[in-house]
Structures are given as C-alpha cells and as structure tokens.
Amino acid sequence: MNFSLKKVLPHLFVFLGFIVISLAYFYPVLQGKEIFQSDIAQYIGMARQQNEFRAETGEEPYWTDAAFGGMPTYQLGANYPHNYVKELDRALRFLPRPADYLFLYFIGIYILLLVLKIDYRLAFLGALAFGFSTYLIIILGVGHNAKAHAIAYMPWVLGGILLCFRQRWIPGFLLLAFGMALEISANHFQMTFYLLLLVIVIGIVYLIDAFKKKALPQYFKALGVMLAAVILAIGANATNLMATQEYADFSTRGDTGLTITPEGAAEKTDGLDYNYITEYSYGIMESFNLFIPRFMGGSSAENVGTDSAIYSQLIQLGANPMQAAQFAESAPTYWGDQPFVGAPAYIGATVLFLFVFALYLVRGRLKWWIVGGSLLALVLSWGKNFGFLTDFFIEYVPLYNKFRAVSSIQVILELCIPVFAIAGLSRLLFREESEESKLHALKLATLITGGIALLFLLFKGMFFSFTGANDGVLIQQLGPEFVRALKEDRKAVFTADAIRSLVLVLLTAAVLWFYLKKKLTRNIAFLGLGVLILFDLVGVDKRYVDAEDFVRSSVVNRPFEATEADREIMKDDSHYRVFDLSGSPFNTARTSFFHNSIGGYHAAKPGRMQELYDFYLSRNNLQVLNMLNTKYFIIPTEEGPVAQENPETNGNAWFVQEVKMVENANEAIQALDGINTKKVAVVDNDFAEFLPKKQFEADTTATIELISYQPNELVYRFSSEKDRMAVFSEIYYPHGWQAYIDGEEVPHFRANYVLRAMMVPAGEHEISFKFEPQVVKTGSSIALASSILLGLLLLGGIVWGIRKR
C-alpha cells in the first residue's frame, strides 16, 4: 500500500499544480469575473430562446425560431437524454471557465507523455509547453470553446492508440474509448477530423514497422481493439452524431441542389466554396511565427505603445495624444496574407529549439509519426499558398471540403512539437546515450535555430518589404508618411522578437550544455527549463489574453443591450420576425437575443436560407421578406436604429390561389423573383403527389390563424368551405416536424424554397406542427446501451487492475 501511495503522490501533486497554475493564469475568475469571449456572446444570443424555454418548462425544444427563420438546436447546445459522456466531461471541467480548458490541456498532454514513459517531472514541463502555446490561449480569449475542448482531448485518444500498439489491451482500450467519447462530445468535428489525419499517419508508420518486424498479426489485433473502442465511443455519442449528420445535409455544408449563383453562373453544390475554405491560408514564410511571434507583425491589432513611429506620425497629422495613443494600442502591424489574425500561432523558441534537438537524438516510430504528422499539418495549413496539395484534399479526401479556415490544422503542430521536444529531453536526461551524441545534437540544434534567428535579424531588409495588404487603403486615408511609419513599427516588433527568440535559444542551449558538463544537477536543469518555457510562452500569451479581458458575469450573460427600436418591437407579443438592416444580419446574433430573427450567427447556417439571403434578402426583396413574416425592420439612422413596421407581411399562414411547379432548386429560387408570394406558391415537382390541383378560387371568408405558439409546437385554426392550400411562414425541415389536422397526422411539403405548406380539406379544423425528432429518440437509446457497456468495461478494468497488482 505504501509503495502504491509513493507512486500516486507525485501525480497528485502534479494534478494540484495544474489546478493552481490554471487559476493563477486566469486569476480574475477567483474574483467572480468571467472572460468576455466574442464568439460566446454570439452563442448566447443564438441560444437565449431555447435556454429560456428549457428553464420555464423543463423540456428541451430542439428547435429555435430566434435565428435564420428557424433551425434545429443540435449545434446550439442541445441537451440529449442519456448523454452521460457529457456529464463526465462536466465533472472534468470543474474549474471556472476558461481555467477549466487550460486544466484540460495540461491533464491531456500529461497523460500522453506518461504513456510514452516520460518521467512525471518532464511530463509536467511538457504540459506547460502545450497548454501555454499561444494559439491554444488565444482561442480561449475569443470564445472558440468547442475547438479548445476538442484539442484538449486529442492526447487521450493518442495515448489509447499507442497503448494498444504496445499490446496493453485493457488500459489502451479504456483510454481510447473514453478519450474518443470525450473528443466526439466536444462537438468540434473539424478538430476531430484533423486528429484523424494524424492517426492515419501513426497507423502507416506502425504498419511499416510491423511489416519489417513480421508482426502484422499483432498490428491487426491492435487495430481490432481500437476499432471496438471507437465504435463504443461513437455509440455513447450517438444522438449528437446522428443529429449533426442530419442537420449537416440541411446546412451550408450540405447539397441543396442549387447549382447557380445570383448572377446565374455555375457553382459547386457539395461542400463549402473554395475561397471560403481557403480564406484563412497561412503564408509559407508566415509559418516562422511559430518561432518568432511577431514575425509578420503579430496580430491585426497590436499595441505598439506611445514610443512608436505611428504615434509620432499621428501627432504630426494633428491627432491629440489620447487619439494617437488609442490608435497605437490597436495598430495594424500584421502584414501577412490572412484577412484577420487574433494572435500568432507561437509555439515557443524554447520548445522549437528542443524539438530540433530531439530530431538528432530520438529514433524510431515516435520520431516518424511526429515528423510526418507535423509536416502534413504544416503544408495543409498553407491552403491556397500550397495549392496542388490543398486542391487534392478538397477534391478527393472525404469531408475535407466541409471545413473552412485550413490554417487551424496547425493545432497538430501545437500538439506534436511539445511532445517530441519533451521526448528529446527525456533522452538527454534519462537515457544512456553517449555524451558525444548529446553534444552533437545540442550543437546542431543551436546552429540551426540560432542561425535562423540571426539570419533574419541581419538580413531582414533583403527578405521582407513589411508591406501589408491594406496599406493602399491606409495611404488613401492617412497618407504615405503614415504607412512609412507603420513599416518602421513592423520592423521594430520583428527585430525585438527575433532578438528575443535568439536569446531564448542560447539560454536553453546553455542550460543543456551546463547539465551535460555536470555543472547543473538534473533538478536545477528541470527548474531552469521550466522557467524558460513559462517566461517564453506566458510572456507572449499575456499580450493577447490577460486580466483586462475579464468583466462582470452580468456583462457576459447579457452581452447585448436593448435599443429603443428593440423595446418598441417587443411591445408586440404576437408571433413575427425581425430583419435588422443596421449591420450584417447574417453575421450577428444580436437580433436573435431579443427577437425571432431572419438572420443570425453560425458557422453552419441553414443552406437554403443562406441561398435565399444571397439571392433576395441581401437586396431587400420585399415579397420574399413578406413570406417570412417579417413584420419589423430595424433601420439605421444618424440618431440610432429605429423600428419600422411592415404592413405588407403575409402573416403566420395564408392561402394561395396558384401553384407554380418547378423541376429543381435552380428553378425554385429563380421563380420567387417577381411573384406575389401572398397569392402564388412555388413547389418542386418532387411534392406533386400532395397537390391534387394547382388553382384555387379566392375566398375572403376562408380564414387561418395561429392560436398557440411554442418553438417546438404551433397550432392554427382553419375555416373554409373548400379545400385549400395553406403556406406557413415557418422553415421546412424534413426531419422531425410532423403535421396534424384534428390530431391525425398528415403530410406537408416545401414551398417557396424554404417554407412549409399543406393541403387542408374544407371545413373547420385545428392544424398543428410538432417537432418530434426521431433522431433524438433513436440516438438516445443507442447512447444508453453504449454508456452502460462502457461503464461495465471500466468497472471490469478496475477490478482486473486491482487483482493484477
């Protein structure tokens, strides 16, 4: 028992250390403050309706009318029955946000390094190097929580895979099953897809090794164990996966059948647009900011201070000191290829030096999958700047065209480089390598990394122009002298950071050299390296995420303030929609926070609504806005936004006199141009079986009105002496919405490209629409069975471990 306690205690201290460090970095959480994350503010706007409905009724709506005319909540934080993996995840994230994600970073990489048989002290250093990587911190600052979440669980998955390949079947199976279940539960499938690419590289490396060693049976047995673990993890997340897949086909990631642009040109229908996918492509030279943080100016809004050249230039141009200082706090120093950069993806000069050092000391499978995975991630992050490979992946690799911002694949570098750097240190400090080989690796690493920093310092004028893509606009606005001053500041921050990286390389090399020469003990070397890693990474992180980003909880929970226009609209308690013309309606959730909005904010918008926006809504086509029950517009004025009522709106439901049949999506969307949507409906021939006739006589006595509204259930009262075709100003979603007339289920179909319609028989009837998604029922049953099995296997593994010990 004492022996076991001695083995556990170091890990317990490390665990407590991670808690302390996470809270220390984000210390304002201890004061009850929360970090203001721009993306989370948008999420709060999108999810407010469903959250309030859940709080009031105790039910989960699975549908919201607050955005894009209506959409499922599957990607807006829906809670599913029997989602026990999510409960486990919540238990692991017991610290206040965002300290909880930083803690997850630490724990995950620590587990992976222990699997690699790294000493716990080095694993602790590796966790710091990974967790404080600048990109991983900046995504917490802007609110990419799902991305951070998925990255944090990547090491768990890799640890389980490596254990299986080492034929440690039970711990490998359990770690992989739980790690993969948590990874999927994080709900950022782009990150999981990038992890899969790395896993494929690992699989190829181990396959080649097994072939050489004539150990293919063991290799395929490991694959079988891993497959079983992954299937179980998928089953535990069945509801989320099935619902996401169902919605993906309905979203901009799916194929609506539209093959033309608003201008009539042909366009690709499956997956995202090429320019949208590659908009955020890392520049090839820009990749050196992994080593020198402000290699290309840092972020798009960098604080250069009052001793900068642009501050002086602005004073000369007539700005007062306060105006000049405010501008200098957010100077456009970034001059790379991407449209916007929140921070450089800095991995650390210290860590990269250790990575290069490890290249000359570490051998075997670890080296090849780390190097292979890192190179693949690096060249794919270049996107359109390395077109032939990117084009190949978009065209031929399944799912690759479903994701944008290809530069974010550099998360694989953020993972692999610290792991390999620590593996190299382990060889130096704990393996019986010759002193000659260690000194040789140290010499080469110093020459390469120090040489690169020195080369850029001495010849920066030959390599770079320091000219940004938007400098032409700045010349027009502020003149050529201002841009010349801006270039001086770009050179200054480049030079300062290049010197900084060079010094850190030399200091790290010195620590290793003094250790090899027995001038330092192992523990002092640990301490010195830890100080350098923290100084290096935290020093850069604090430039972009610090205490100033934290605000009162009330500000986070209510990120938008109602205007006079909002308050005027909210006096109307009927069911209607609002179109906000005061900003970018399809790129903000502000309106969704207060009203049922035509627009919204989401990375996977409903595909047909996005197309409707491109064709008509962006041009303020009133007939299309009328059919969406747009009762109010928010109009910008010099005095602020004002509410304008639309008296022509079609309302919640109406009868049409004529049906125009079309063959495909192209004809359907074009047919909306110029029609009176109050009288004419456009229906695809796919739904012709539901329409016994195409012409209907006008009848002023016929009525249809909404008498009860909830996001997941709408009830109408209908009265007519003849059969009628009714169109409803609700978004048609083919999975889950069921229509009933007097309690009997009836078919409904799509009309006007995005809306619901149905034939209603003569008489007086009650019509209802209920959102009853089968995918939730089926997925929850699978999740329950998988979770029970996973729990039993975990219990069995624990019993087996105790008996073995």
PEPE-V708814 format. One record per backbone hydrogen bond with DSSP energy under -0.5 kcal/mol. CO is the residue of the C=O (numbers start at 1). NH is the residue of the N-H. If there is no record, write none. Layout:
CO_NH ; CO_NH
This chain:
1_5 ; 2_6 ; 3_7 ; 4_8 ; 5_9 ; 6_10 ; 7_11 ; 8_12 ; 9_13 ; 10_14 ; 11_15 ; 12_16 ; 13_17 ; 14_18 ; 15_19 ; 16_20 ; 17_21 ; 18_22 ; 19_23 ; 20_24 ; 21_25 ; 22_26 ; 24_27 ; 26_29 ; 27_30 ; 28_31 ; 28_33 ; 29_32 ; 34_551 ; 35_37 ; 36_38 ; 37_41 ; 38_42 ; 39_43 ; 40_44 ; 41_45 ; 42_46 ; 43_47 ; 44_48 ; 47_51 ; 48_52 ; 49_53 ; 50_54 ; 51_55 ; 52_56 ; 53_57 ; 54_58 ; 59_61 ; 62_73 ; 64_71 ; 66_597 ; 67_70 ; 69_731 ; 71_64 ; 73_76 ; 73_78 ; 78_80 ; 80_83 ; 82_84 ; 83_87 ; 84_88 ; 85_89 ; 86_90 ; 87_91 ; 88_92 ; 89_93 ; 92_94 ; 96_99 ; 96_100 ; 98_101 ; 98_102 ; 99_103 ; 100_104 ; 101_105 ; 102_106 ; 103_107 ; 104_108 ; 105_109 ; 106_110 ; 107_111 ; 108_112 ; 109_113 ; 110_114 ; 111_115 ; 112_116 ; 113_118 ; 114_117 ; 119_123 ; 120_124 ; 121_125 ; 122_126 ; 123_127 ; 124_128 ; 125_129 ; 126_130 ; 127_131 ; 128_132 ; 130_133 ; 133_136 ; 133_137 ; 134_138 ; 135_139 ; 137_140 ; 137_141 ; 138_142 ; 139_143 ; 139_144 ; 142_39 ; 143_145 ; 144_148 ; 145_149 ; 146_150 ; 147_151 ; 148_152 ; 149_153 ; 150_154 ; 151_154 ; 151_155 ; 153_157 ; 154_158 ; 155_159 ; 156_160 ; 157_161 ; 158_162 ; 159_163 ; 160_164 ; 161_165 ; 162_166 ; 163_168 ; 164_167 ; 167_169 ; 168_172 ; 169_173 ; 170_174 ; 171_175 ; 172_176 ; 173_177 ; 174_178 ; 175_179 ; 176_180 ; 177_181 ; 178_182 ; 179_183 ; 180_184 ; 181_185 ; 182_186 ; 184_187 ; 188_191 ; 188_192 ; 189_193 ; 190_194 ; 191_195 ; 192_196 ; 193_197 ; 194_198 ; 195_199 ; 196_200 ; 197_201 ; 198_202 ; 199_203 ; 200_204 ; 201_205 ; 202_206 ; 203_207 ; 204_208 ; 205_209 ; 206_210 ; 207_211 ; 208_212 ; 209_213 ; 210_215 ; 211_214 ; 215_219 ; 216_220 ; 217_221 ; 218_222 ; 219_223 ; 220_224 ; 221_225 ; 222_226 ; 223_227 ; 224_228 ; 225_229 ; 226_230 ; 227_231 ; 228_232 ; 229_233 ; 230_234 ; 231_235 ; 232_236 ; 233_237 ; 234_237 ; 235_238 ; 237_241 ; 238_242 ; 239_243 ; 240_244 ; 241_245 ; 242_246 ; 243_247 ; 244_248 ; 245_249 ; 246_250 ; 247_250 ; 247_251 ; 250_607 ; 250_608 ; 251_254 ; 253_271 ; 254_256 ; 259_267 ; 261_264 ; 265_261 ; 269_271 ; 273_277 ; 274_278 ; 275_279 ; 276_405 ; 277_406 ; 279_281 ; 280_407 ; 283_287 ; 284_287 ; 285_288 ; 286_289 ; 287_290 ; 288_291 ; 288_292 ; 290_347 ; 290_348 ; 291_293 ; 292_295 ; 294_297 ; 296_335 ; 297_299 ; 299_334 ; 302_304 ; 302_331 ; 305_308 ; 308_312 ; 309_313 ; 310_314 ; 311_315 ; 312_316 ; 313_317 ; 314_319 ; 315_318 ; 320_324 ; 321_325 ; 322_326 ; 323_327 ; 324_328 ; 325_329 ; 326_330 ; 327_330 ; 328_304 ; 328_305 ; 328_331 ; 331_302 ; 331_333 ; 341_300 ; 344_346 ; 346_134 ; 348_352 ; 349_353 ; 350_354 ; 351_355 ; 352_356 ; 353_357 ; 354_358 ; 355_359 ; 356_360 ; 357_360 ; 358_361 ; 358_362 ; 364_368 ; 365_369 ; 366_370 ; 367_371 ; 368_372 ; 369_373 ; 370_374 ; 371_375 ; 372_376 ; 373_377 ; 374_378 ; 375_379 ; 376_380 ; 377_381 ; 378_382 ; 379_382 ; 380_383 ; 381_282 ; 382_385 ; 383_386 ; 384_387 ; 386_389 ; 386_390 ; 387_391 ; 388_392 ; 389_393 ; 390_394 ; 391_395 ; 392_396 ; 392_397 ; 393_397 ; 396_398 ; 397_400 ; 399_402 ; 400_403 ; 401_272 ; 405_408 ; 406_409 ; 407_410 ; 408_411 ; 409_412 ; 410_414 ; 411_415 ; 412_416 ; 413_417 ; 415_419 ; 416_420 ; 417_421 ; 418_422 ; 419_423 ; 420_424 ; 421_425 ; 422_426 ; 423_427 ; 424_428 ; 425_429 ; 426_430 ; 426_431 ; 427_431 ; 431_433 ; 434_438 ; 435_439 ; 436_440 ; 437_441 ; 438_442 ; 439_443 ; 440_444 ; 441_445 ; 442_446 ; 443_447 ; 444_448 ; 445_449 ; 446_450 ; 446_451 ; 447_451 ; 448_452 ; 449_453 ; 450_454 ; 451_455 ; 452_456 ; 453_457 ; 454_458 ; 455_459 ; 456_460 ; 459_462 ; 459_463 ; 460_464 ; 466_468 ; 468_471 ; 470_474 ; 471_475 ; 472_476 ; 473_477 ; 474_478 ; 474_479 ; 475_479 ; 479_482 ; 479_483 ; 480_484 ; 481_485 ; 482_486 ; 483_487 ; 484_488 ; 485_489 ; 486_490 ; 487_491 ; 488_492 ; 489_493 ; 490_494 ; 491_495 ; 492_496 ; 493_497 ; 494_498 ; 495_499 ; 496_500 ; 497_501 ; 498_502 ; 499_503 ; 500_504 ; 501_505 ; 502_506 ; 503_507 ; 504_508 ; 505_509 ; 506_510 ; 507_511 ; 508_512 ; 509_513 ; 510_514 ; 511_515 ; 512_516 ; 513_517 ; 514_519 ; 514_520 ; 515_518 ; 521_525 ; 522_526 ; 523_527 ; 524_528 ; 525_529 ; 526_530 ; 527_531 ; 528_532 ; 529_533 ; 530_534 ; 531_535 ; 532_536 ; 533_537 ; 534_538 ; 534_539 ; 535_539 ; 536_540 ; 537_541 ; 538_542 ; 540_543 ; 540_544 ; 541_544 ; 541_545 ; 546_549 ; 547_550 ; 549_36 ; 551_34 ; 552_555 ; 552_556 ; 553_557 ; 554_558 ; 556_559 ; 563_567 ; 564_568 ; 565_569 ; 566_570 ; 568_571 ; 569_572 ; 571_573 ; 574_576 ; 577_631 ; 577_632 ; 578_580 ; 578_598 ; 579_581 ; 579_634 ; 583_585 ; 584_587 ; 585_588 ; 585_600 ; 589_593 ; 590_593 ; 590_594 ; 591_594 ; 591_595 ; 595_597 ; 596_578 ; 597_69 ; 599_68 ; 600_588 ; 605_252 ; 606_610 ; 607_611 ; 608_612 ; 609_613 ; 610_614 ; 611_615 ; 612_616 ; 612_617 ; 613_618 ; 616_619 ; 616_621 ; 617_620 ; 620_622 ; 621_625 ; 622_626 ; 623_627 ; 624_628 ; 625_630 ; 626_629 ; 626_650 ; 629_577 ; 629_631 ; 631_646 ; 632_579 ; 633_635 ; 633_644 ; 634_581 ; 635_642 ; 637_640 ; 642_635 ; 644_633 ; 645_647 ; 646_649 ; 652_729 ; 654_727 ; 657_696 ; 658_681 ; 659_661 ; 660_683 ; 662_685 ; 664_668 ; 665_669 ; 666_670 ; 667_671 ; 668_672 ; 669_672 ; 670_673 ; 672_674 ; 672_675 ; 675_677 ; 676_679 ; 676_680 ; 679_657 ; 679_658 ; 681_660 ; 681_683 ; 682_752 ; 683_662 ; 684_687 ; 685_688 ; 687_690 ; 688_691 ; 690_692 ; 694_659 ; 699_702 ; 703_719 ; 705_707 ; 705_717 ; 708_715 ; 710_713 ; 712_771 ; 713_710 ; 714_769 ; 715_707 ; 715_708 ; 716_767 ; 717_705 ; 718_765 ; 719_703 ; 720_763 ; 724_726 ; 724_760 ; 725_656 ; 726_758 ; 727_654 ; 728_730 ; 728_756 ; 730_756 ; 731_733 ; 733_737 ; 734_736 ; 736_738 ; 736_772 ; 738_770 ; 739_746 ; 740_742 ; 740_768 ; 741_744 ; 744_741 ; 746_739 ; 749_757 ; 751_754 ; 751_755 ; 752_754 ; 754_732 ; 755_751 ; 756_728 ; 757_749 ; 758_726 ; 760_724 ; 763_720 ; 763_765 ; 765_718 ; 765_767 ; 766_742 ; 767_716 ; 768_740 ; 769_714 ; 770_738 ; 770_772 ; 773_776 ; 773_777 ; 774_778 ; 775_779 ; 776_780 ; 777_781 ; 778_782 ; 779_239 ; 779_783 ; 780_784 ; 781_785 ; 782_786 ; 783_787 ; 784_788 ; 785_789 ; 786_790 ; 787_791 ; 788_792 ; 789_793 ; 790_794 ; 791_795 ; 792_796 ; 793_797 ; 794_798 ; 795_799 ; 796_800 ; 797_801 ; 798_802 ; 799_803 ; 800_804 ; 801_805
